[in-house]
Amino acid sequence: MHRQEAATAGVGDPLGGALTRTFVVRVWQPPEESRGTTLGLRGVVEHLQSGESVAFGGEDALLAFMREAGRAM
C-alpha cells in the first residue's frame, strides 16, 4: 500500500480505517555469523500514518514502537 492510499483509506475500507495501523518493517540481514554470535532481529520500522520511524535492535524494541504508535493514534 502506498502512503497516499494508507492516508486516505476510509473506515469501511478493508485496507484501512480508523482502527488500522500500517507499518513498513525493513529487516537487516547481517553478514554471516562470526565467532558463533548472532545479532538478532535488526532493522527500521515506519508508522505510515504519523511518518515516524525508528531503527530497532531486537524484537522488544520493534514491538514497543508499534504499541506506542498504536496508542498515539
LOFIKE-417723 format. One record per residue: residue in three letters; x, y, z of N, C-alpha, C, O in turn; residue number from 1. Coordinates in Angstrom, 2 decimals. Last residue first. Layout:
{site "ALA" {X Y Z} {X Y Z} {X Y Z} {X Y Z} NUM}
...
//
This chain:
{site "MET" {-2.47 7.16 18.15} {-3.47 7.48 17.12} {-4.83 7.67 17.73} {-5.79 7.95 17.01} 73}
{site "ALA" {-0.85 6.26 20.16} {-0.81 7.69 19.83} {-1.90 8.10 18.85} {-2.22 9.28 18.75} 72}
{site "ARG" {-1.07 3.52 20.20} {-1.73 4.30 21.26} {-1.82 5.77 20.92} {-2.75 6.46 21.35} 71}
{site "GLY" {0.52 2.82 18.02} {-0.90 2.47 18.02} {-1.67 3.25 19.07} {-2.83 3.61 18.84} 70}
{site "ALA" {3.02 3.63 18.85} {2.42 4.30 17.69} {0.92 4.01 17.63} {0.15 4.88 17.23} 69}
{site "GLU" {3.39 1.77 20.94} {3.33 3.21 21.23} {2.67 3.97 20.09} {1.86 4.86 20.32} 68}
{site "ARG" {3.49 -0.66 19.50} {2.46 -0.43 20.53} {2.28 1.06 20.80} {1.16 1.55 20.88} 67}
{site "MET" {5.73 -0.24 17.89} {4.44 -0.47 17.27} {3.30 -0.23 18.27} {2.26 0.33 17.91} 66}
{site "PHE" {7.77 0.05 19.81} {7.46 1.15 18.90} {6.07 0.99 18.31} {5.31 1.95 18.23} 65}
{site "ALA" {7.65 -2.51 21.00} {7.40 -1.31 21.80} {7.04 -0.12 20.92} {6.11 0.62 21.23} 64}
{site "LEU" {8.38 -4.20 18.87} {7.02 -4.26 19.42} {6.68 -3.03 20.25} {5.55 -2.54 20.20} 63}
{site "LEU" {11.09 -3.37 18.57} {10.14 -3.30 17.46} {8.71 -3.27 17.99} {7.92 -2.41 17.59} 62}
{site "ALA" {12.17 -3.98 21.08} {12.16 -2.59 20.61} {11.17 -2.40 19.47} {10.47 -1.38 19.41} 61}
{site "ASP" {11.85 -6.79 21.11} {11.21 -5.96 22.12} {11.11 -4.50 21.68} {10.08 -3.86 21.89} 60}
{site "GLU" {13.46 -7.70 18.99} {12.01 -7.86 18.93} {11.30 -6.94 19.91} {10.26 -6.37 19.58} 59}
{site "GLY" {16.07 -5.30 18.19} {15.54 -6.51 18.79} {14.03 -6.53 18.72} {13.39 -5.52 18.43} 58}
{site "GLY" {16.76 -2.76 17.43} {17.81 -3.74 17.59} {17.34 -5.00 18.28} {18.14 -5.70 18.90} 57}
{site "PHE" {15.52 -0.38 15.07} {15.35 -1.24 16.24} {16.44 -2.30 16.24} {16.97 -2.69 15.20} 56}
{site "ALA" {14.99 2.95 14.13} {15.81 1.75 13.96} {15.64 0.92 15.23} {15.63 1.47 16.33} 55}
{site "VAL" {11.87 4.40 13.31} {12.92 4.16 14.29} {13.70 2.91 13.88} {13.13 1.95 13.35} 54}
{site "SER" {9.59 6.99 12.28} {10.31 5.74 12.07} {11.42 5.64 13.10} {11.86 6.63 13.68} 53}
{site "GLU" {6.50 8.60 11.54} {7.60 8.34 12.46} {8.28 7.02 12.11} {7.62 6.07 11.69} 52}
{site "GLY" {4.27 8.97 10.05} {5.54 9.22 9.39} {6.74 8.98 10.28} {7.88 9.14 9.84} 51}
{site "SER" {1.73 8.39 10.91} {2.41 9.52 11.54} {3.71 9.90 10.83} {4.19 11.02 10.98} 50}
{site "GLN" {0.97 6.29 9.15} {0.03 7.37 9.44} {0.74 8.59 10.03} {0.40 9.73 9.69} 49}
{site "LEU" {3.18 4.49 9.07} {2.82 5.30 7.90} {1.90 6.46 8.23} {2.05 7.54 7.65} 48}
{site "HIS" {5.88 3.97 10.93} {4.44 4.06 11.10} {3.92 5.01 10.03} {4.20 6.21 10.08} 47}
{site "GLU" {8.60 1.89 10.22} {7.96 3.19 9.98} {6.46 3.06 10.17} {5.84 2.14 9.64} 46}
{site "VAL" {11.58 0.42 11.36} {10.13 0.33 11.26} {9.58 1.74 11.11} {10.03 2.67 11.78} 45}
{site "VAL" {14.53 -1.29 10.54} {13.86 0.01 10.66} {12.37 -0.23 10.51} {11.94 -0.98 9.63} 44}
{site "GLY" {16.58 -3.72 12.26} {16.03 -3.08 11.09} {15.45 -1.71 11.39} {15.84 -1.05 12.36} 43}
{site "ARG" {17.13 -7.01 13.57} {17.51 -5.60 13.48} {16.87 -5.01 12.24} {16.65 -5.73 11.26} 42}
{site "LEU" {17.27 -9.82 15.61} {16.44 -9.05 14.69} {16.83 -7.58 14.74} {16.87 -6.98 15.82} 41}
{site "GLY" {20.64 -11.07 16.14} {19.21 -10.94 16.40} {18.52 -10.09 15.35} {19.11 -9.70 14.35} 40}
{site "LEU" {23.28 -11.66 15.84} {22.93 -10.26 16.08} {21.45 -10.08 16.40} {21.05 -9.02 16.88} 39}
{site "THR" {25.15 -14.26 17.32} {24.04 -13.85 16.46} {23.67 -12.42 16.83} {23.74 -12.03 17.99} 38}
{site "THR" {28.37 -15.82 17.23} {27.42 -14.87 17.80} {26.30 -14.58 16.80} {26.51 -14.66 15.59} 37}
{site "GLY" {30.42 -17.44 16.24} {29.31 -18.06 16.94} {28.31 -17.11 17.57} {27.46 -17.54 18.35} 36}
{site "ARG" {32.17 -15.84 14.78} {32.57 -16.31 16.10} {31.40 -16.85 16.92} {31.38 -16.73 18.14} 35}
{site "SER" {29.61 -14.42 12.91} {31.04 -14.54 13.14} {31.28 -14.96 14.59} {30.63 -14.45 15.51} 34}
{site "GLU" {27.17 -15.09 10.46} {27.54 -15.01 11.87} {29.05 -15.21 12.03} {29.66 -16.04 11.36} 33}
{site "GLU" {27.17 -13.21 7.45} {27.23 -14.49 8.15} {27.72 -14.29 9.59} {28.57 -13.45 9.87} 32}
{site "PRO" {25.67 -9.96 7.81} {26.53 -10.93 7.14} {26.59 -12.20 7.98} {26.11 -12.23 9.11} 31}
{site "PRO" {22.14 -9.53 8.65} {23.58 -9.31 8.84} {24.40 -10.29 8.02} {23.89 -11.33 7.59} 30}
{site "GLN" {19.51 -8.10 7.23} {20.10 -9.43 7.36} {21.60 -9.24 7.48} {22.26 -8.84 6.52} 29}
{site "TRP" {17.15 -5.99 8.53} {18.52 -6.11 8.06} {18.96 -7.54 8.26} {18.80 -8.11 9.34} 28}
{site "VAL" {13.88 -5.34 7.51} {14.75 -6.14 8.37} {16.13 -6.24 7.73} {16.26 -6.53 6.55} 27}
{site "ARG" {11.52 -2.95 7.67} {12.66 -3.38 6.86} {13.63 -4.09 7.79} {14.14 -3.50 8.74} 26}
{site "VAL" {8.15 -2.49 7.75} {9.28 -3.01 8.52} {10.33 -3.49 7.54} {10.06 -4.33 6.68} 25}
{site "VAL" {5.65 -0.20 7.92} {6.59 -0.80 6.98} {7.79 -1.22 7.82} {8.38 -0.40 8.53} 24}
{site "PHE" {2.30 -0.31 9.14} {3.73 -0.17 9.37} {4.48 -0.77 8.19} {4.02 -1.72 7.55} 23}
{site "THR" {-0.80 0.93 10.02} {0.02 0.40 8.94} {1.48 0.72 9.21} {1.85 1.87 9.46} 22}
{site "ARG" {-3.64 0.18 11.75} {-2.32 0.77 11.92} {-1.42 0.12 10.86} {-1.29 -1.10 10.83} 21}
{site "THR" {-7.09 0.69 11.83} {-5.96 0.09 11.14} {-4.69 0.88 11.42} {-4.68 2.11 11.33} 20}
{site "LEU" {-9.29 1.92 12.82} {-8.59 1.01 13.71} {-7.37 0.37 13.08} {-6.68 -0.42 13.73} 19}
{site "ALA" {-10.22 3.55 10.72} {-9.88 4.16 11.99} {-9.07 3.23 12.90} {-8.23 3.71 13.67} 18}
{site "GLY" {-8.74 2.38 7.62} {-9.80 2.72 8.53} {-9.28 3.20 9.87} {-8.07 3.24 10.11} 17}
{site "GLY" {-7.94 -0.16 5.20} {-7.62 0.97 6.06} {-8.73 1.21 7.04} {-9.57 0.34 7.26} 16}
{site "LEU" {-8.82 -2.19 3.65} {-7.38 -1.92 3.64} {-6.99 -0.77 4.55} {-5.81 -0.45 4.66} 15}
{site "PRO" {-11.57 -2.24 3.80} {-10.83 -3.32 4.44} {-9.33 -3.11 4.45} {-8.62 -3.80 5.19} 14}
{site "ASP" {-13.28 0.70 4.61} {-12.34 0.12 3.67} {-11.56 -1.01 4.35} {-10.94 -0.77 5.38} 13}
{site "GLY" {-14.77 2.14 6.37} {-15.33 0.90 5.84} {-14.42 0.15 4.90} {-14.76 -0.93 4.44} 12}
{site "VAL" {-13.08 4.34 6.83} {-13.42 3.45 7.92} {-13.94 2.12 7.40} {-13.59 1.07 7.95} 11}
{site "GLY" {-10.70 4.75 4.05} {-11.85 5.08 4.88} {-12.13 4.02 5.93} {-11.53 2.95 5.93} 10}
{site "ALA" {-7.48 5.95 3.22} {-8.38 4.81 3.38} {-9.49 5.17 4.36} {-9.25 5.81 5.38} 9}
{site "THR" {-5.59 7.90 2.92} {-6.94 8.24 2.50} {-7.93 7.08 2.67} {-9.10 7.21 2.30} 8}
{site "ALA" {-3.16 6.89 3.80} {-3.66 8.10 4.44} {-5.12 8.38 4.09} {-5.83 9.03 4.86} 7}
{site "ALA" {-2.75 4.73 2.12} {-2.90 4.49 3.55} {-3.54 5.70 4.23} {-4.36 5.54 5.13} 6}
{site "GLU" {-2.48 6.02 -0.35} {-3.59 5.10 -0.14} {-3.83 4.87 1.35} {-4.98 4.81 1.79} 5}
{site "GLN" {-0.11 7.45 0.14} {-1.34 8.17 -0.15} {-2.56 7.28 0.08} {-3.56 7.73 0.63} 4}
{site "ARG" {1.78 5.34 0.53} {1.46 6.30 1.59} {0.13 7.00 1.36} {-0.68 7.12 2.28} 3}
{site "HIS" {0.58 2.19 -0.80} {1.35 3.42 -0.88} {0.91 4.38 0.21} {-0.18 4.26 0.75} 2}
{site "MET" {0.85 -1.16 0.00} {0.00 0.00 0.00} {0.89 1.23 0.00} {1.87 1.29 0.75} 1}
//
